[in-house]
Amino acid sequence: MRKMNRFTVSLALAAACTLPVITNGCSSTDNPLSNATTTLCCSEFQVGADMSSVDFGVDASIQGQFAVLAQAASDFSSTATAMINDVTNACRGIAQDLGAAQADQDAADANTDPAVRVKAWCNLAVTSLQAAGVLNNTLTIQQPEASCDVSVSAKAKCQAQCSASGSCDVKVNPPTCSGGTMIVDCNGSCTASASASFYCKGSCDATVSGSCTVQNATVECQGRCDGSCTANDAVAEETGPQPDGTCKGLCQGTCAVVPPGVNCNGTFEGQCDGKCSASGSASVQCSGNCSADYTPITCQGGTLQGGCQVDAKCDANCNASVNAKANCTVKPLVITASADTQSIAAAIATLQTNLPNLILAVKARAQTMASIATSFENTSNLKLITDISALGVHGTACMAVIVPTLTTAGTNATAAIGAGLTVTGQVGL
C-alpha cells in the first residue's frame, strides 16, 4: 500500500495555492474579507452534488474546465466519506458482534475525528477477533473478487464540458478499457471472440457461470433459487430443495448458480460461451463480438482511457470524477475454519456480513482512489488555480473551499484504507 502515502501530502494542493482562506467558502472573523458580500461565498460547491450546470462565476473560457474540477473534488470527497463510514461501520459491527466490552466501544465512538474513530473501531475489531480465536491461519478465505465498473457515458459527459464544442460522441471516439473488459449495449446478438467466454446480460444458449431469471418456465439450478424449486425428474439422483436452503433441480424465478452448458431462455447475467441474444425487447449487454450497432457503456474491472480529444488537464480531472463514482462490488465470500467452536462460528458469521465492505476499501477502492490522488498531486492539472484573473472573485472563493475539501478527503481515504488493512491482515487477506 505504498501508493497510499500520496494522500499524506495533502494532495499537494494547499502548497500550490496562495488564495485567501475563507471558512466554508464564506467570510470568517480572521479574514480581511469578513464583511464581503455573498459574492465571496461559494454555496454552489456541494460534496456529492452534480456540478455540471453550476455557474461558478469564472471567465467563460474556463467555465467548463472549472466545473469539471469542482465535480472531481465533489465526487472524490463523497466517495472518501462513504469509505470511512463503511469501514467504521464494518469494524463496529465485528467488535459488537463478538462482544467487545461496552467501555471499549464507548471509547472508540467518543472520537469526533473520523480518521481517529475509524482506527479505534478497527483496532477493537482486531482485538475482538483475536479474543474469538481468529489468528493468521485460523480461517480459510478464498481470494476475494472485487472490482470497479466505470461508466462510459459519465466520462463522455465530462469530456463534453472540457471540449470547446460542448459535445462528445463515444461512437465516433470510443474509449478503451485497459486491464479490464469493455461492456457494450448491442442491438443484435453477441458471440465469443476467439474461443473465450464473454460477459452476457441477455439470453445465453451455453452458459459458463452466472445467474438466470425465468418467469413462466424453469431453469436447471445448482444454487439459491429466489422463487420455486422443484425436482428434476430427468436425472437419476435426488433433486429439489436441499437441506442448506439451496436448489438442486429446476428453478422458476432467479437461480443464482446455473450449471455450465445450460440454456437460459430468460435473462442471464454472467459468463457465456455460446450466443447471447436479446431477452424480450431489451438490447443485449455483452463483452463479445456484437453483430450489429453497439454503444460502449461500462469499463469493468479496468481503467477507462481515451475517448474524445480534450485538454489533458481537464481530462485528468474527468478521470478523477468517473473513477470516484465507479460502482465497486465484491463477490460473496466463502469462509471456512479448521476449528469448530462457538466463537469461531460467531467470527465467521460477522465476517460474512462485514468483511466485504473492508475488502472494497482496501482492494477495489484503494487502487482507484490512489490514481485520483496522483492526478490531484500533479498541480499542473489544476493550473486554473493560478489564473486569478480568469477565476474572478467568486471563483477564487470557490477554490478556497475546494482545496481544503480535497485535503480532508485524502485524509479520510487514507484512514479508511489503513484501518481496513488491520482487519483484513488479521484474517489472512
Buried (B, 14 or more C-beta within 10 A) or exposed (E): EEBBEBBEBBBBBBEBBEBBBBBEBBBEEEBEBEEBEEEBBBEBBBBEBEBBEBEBBBBEEBBBBBBBBBBBBBBBBBBBBBBBBBBBBBBBBBBBBBEBEEEBBEEBBEBEEBBBBBBBBBBBBBBBBEEBBBEEEBBEBEEBBBBBBBBBBBBBBBBBBBBEEEEBEBEEBBBBBEEBBBBBBBBBBBBBEEEEBBBBBBBBBBBBEBBBBBEEEBBBBBBBBEBEBBBBEEEEEEBEBBEEEBBBBBBBBBBBBBBEEBBBBBBBBBBBBBBBBBBEEEBBBBBBBBBEEBBBBBBBBBBBBBBBEBBEBBBBBBBBBBBBBBEBEBEEBEBEBEEEEEBBEBBBEBBEEBBBBBBBBBBBBBBBBBBBBBBBBEBEBBEBBBBBEBBBBBBBBBBBBBBBBBBBBBBBBBBBBBBBBBBBEBBEB
